[in-house]
Amino acid sequence: LRDYRFYADDMLHMNNLGVRYIWDKFVNNLWVQDAQEYFDQADQLNRMFNHRVMLEGTDEHQQFEENKNKKVGEFRDKYPGIKLPFNG
């Protein structure tokens, strides 16, 4: 990874793009499809829980919350016994 876009301002540490690049290469080459599906779904849920709402109480916000709760339920049904790594 000699491409400077992968490094933080100090040019010593990886930035988020570099970490994500390495993670994607690792997952795509070493894990089976089931593990990749798990991490993709967990990542999607994590993003949903980290999403900041601008206008609470709107129809879009309500729909987003319902969709998030549905996805959490599906995740728990598919992977019982796995504790979610976020506040779900």
DAHU-V335113 format. One record per residue. N is the residue number from 1. RES is the residue in one small letter. NEAR is the number of other C-alpha atoms within 10 Angstrom. Layout:
# DAHU-V335113
N RES NEAR
N RES NEAR
This chain:
# DAHU-V335113
1 l 10
2 r 6
3 d 7
4 y 12
5 r 14
6 f 19
7 y 18
8 a 14
9 d 11
10 d 8
11 m 11
12 l 8
13 h 12
14 m 17
15 n 16
16 n 13
17 l 13
18 g 18
19 v 13
20 r 13
21 y 12
22 i 14
23 w 11
24 d 12
25 k 10
26 f 11
27 v 14
28 n 12
29 n 8
30 l 10
31 w 10
32 v 10
33 q 10
34 d 9
35 a 12
36 q 15
37 e 11
38 y 14
39 f 12
40 d 12
41 q 16
42 a 18
43 d 13
44 q 14
45 l 22
46 n 16
47 r 12
48 m 17
49 f 14
50 n 11
51 h 9
52 r 9
53 v 11
54 m 8
55 l 9
56 e 10
57 g 10
58 t 11
59 d 10
60 e 12
61 h 14
62 q 12
63 q 12
64 f 14
65 e 14
66 e 12
67 n 13
68 k 17
69 n 15
70 k 12
71 k 17
72 v 17
73 g 13
74 e 13
75 f 17
76 r 15
77 d 11
78 k 11
79 y 12
80 p 9
81 g 8
82 i 10
83 k 10
84 l 14
85 p 10
86 f 11
87 n 9
88 g 14
